[in-house]
């Protein structure tokens, strides 16, 4: 069963997976484009090089987000188009079907992460690093993979939720924004949405993986 | 062995203002070919979706193949072939991929029979579903549900929009399958003449209410239009069921169900004169039944 779900899901996701894999593979290599033999380089040149490599690495969380967003949406696209009638008429418990869809999507979300890990490894090997500077290809790839999976899981849950669930989610967001407007009108210095975002993006919030500094090379 | 393949008791569902399914109590005998008739918007698709657990009822109970919905849904669905009103298969798959996908979910899927049907229906395995014609898509749906070897087939307007040749192919494949075993078929349609040919029971749904449920022969033979002179204005107990009455310039037209020739005496007893008795075909009977259900008779 899972194999067939995987085959069917691949048909809708293959283009996105291909493009995202290419992008994820290219970024770490771009980071070392201006690299070379830094072993004997002066502090200033190493600093410049680190700044350049860092700039490229800051795109990685966005790519991870894109991976999760696109694959999370595409996972359900076929069932959404048929208003879930086919899926619901199949003789499997709903939880099992959802798990299979999630598993297939998560597996595809791993491919760009793996590509990123591979190219990070290659990038690391191409640079002769000066003393005190270290490469973190495995850590970066792991972070990329976890960030993609987290976004994928959130989008998967929202896209696959019942209409009632989606209405509740939108209502909660709408209520938070309305409260912010009311606070603003009454001069209260408090924002519900800002607090919620801080909770989500600061450790141990689920989106904290996406924030902070992403670096392939660091001290 | 269970007596009824489908049994609902006072089923209620109200998706919103404007439509309500009220107290629908269906009984589909095991082995029957049950025609589920009703005009567009009567609630046939909603009832079918409730039977298969795609919607949750707000009242009443549902039993399919002797099991309760929704508690034993996976087992029910494993023994049920369902063709929905609108095609729902994944359009990006090929015919062969669709068969493999569908078959993987059914333990008793008959791969050899699926291949036989595919050849019989002249469907190319490598053809993408998005490129199939409406007729080919209809055939693929029939192929998939028949290869499941189901105990129950639930077909929601399976021939709607198909040309006569494809419609005949689809219906004969269904009838062939039925003649092989003891499958029960619930077939919903508004094409009355189509059901007349194949069904042995019919249920008529109108505006969310089940207005009749009876064997086909009783429906076809017992429904008459009677032209009357001096028809009584008030009706007490009648030996037949008055479906509708209509005043014309000269006389009254009654449509009755459960008619027997000896019942002419009843009219003589109430001082009415029977001028003409006309047999109605299923389509006319269906229309009159709906008219009767929508207007009070006395």
Interface residues (C-beta under 8 A of the other chain):
Chain A: X1 X3 X4 X5 X7 X8 X11 X12 X78 X81 X82 X83 X85 X86 X88 X89 X90 X91 X92 X93
Chain B: X52 X53 X54 X74 X75 X76 X77 X78 X82 X84 X86 X88 X89 X90 X91 X92 X93 X97 X100 X101 X104 X105 X106
